[in-house]
């Protein structure tokens, strides 16, 4: 092994390809949106909200879709 100096550390990559932080940041308390559960995972929204310190709730609206509400920023 060779010790090297002054090698810059690259930025961390997001663990998730689905980062919903920008979407949630653009919302106001009480806003909501519908998503297709076949395309997106509900857990992804909870993780993004948790990273921001936001509170959300999700409800199924039919067999394939759910709605996410922003409760608290």
N, C-alpha and C positions, 0 to 999 in steps of 0.2 A: 504494500500500500504506500501511496505517496500522499503526504500532507500538503494541502494547497491553501493558499491565503487569498483573501479578497475576491472570493467567488460569491456573487450576489445570490440571495435566496429568492427563488421565484415565488410569485403570489400563490396562495392556496386556491385550489380549484373547488368549486361548489360540489358537494357530495351528490347533489340532486340535479338532474337535467331540468326539472320543473321547479323553478324558483319563482314563487308568486309574490315575493316581497314588493316589487314595483306596483303590482296590481293592488295589493292591500294598502300600500302607502297612499295611493290615489283615491282611496275611499274615505268617506266620512261616516261617523257613527250612524247606524240605521240604514246605510246603503247595503245592497245585496246584488248578487249575480247568480245566474243559473249555469250549471255545467253538466256535461254528459259523463256519467260515471263509467261508461265503457272506454272513454278516452283519458280521463283523469282520475287520480286517486284522491279520495277525501283526506287521507292522512297528510298529503302534501300541503294542503291549505292550513291544517292545524300546525304543522311544523313551521311554516313560514310565519304564521301569526305569532307563534310562541317566540320566534327569534326577534320579533319586533316588540314583544311585550303586549300584544293586542289580544283581545278575546273575541272569538267568533263562535257561531253556532251553525250547524248544517242540518237541513231537513230534506228528506226525500219528498219530491213533488209528484213523481210517477215512477214507473218501473225502471226507467233509464236515466232520469235526471234528478239532481239535487240543487238546492239553493243554499248559498252561504250568506250569512248576515254578519256585518261587523258590529259588535256589541260595545266594545270599549277600546280606546286607544291609550 
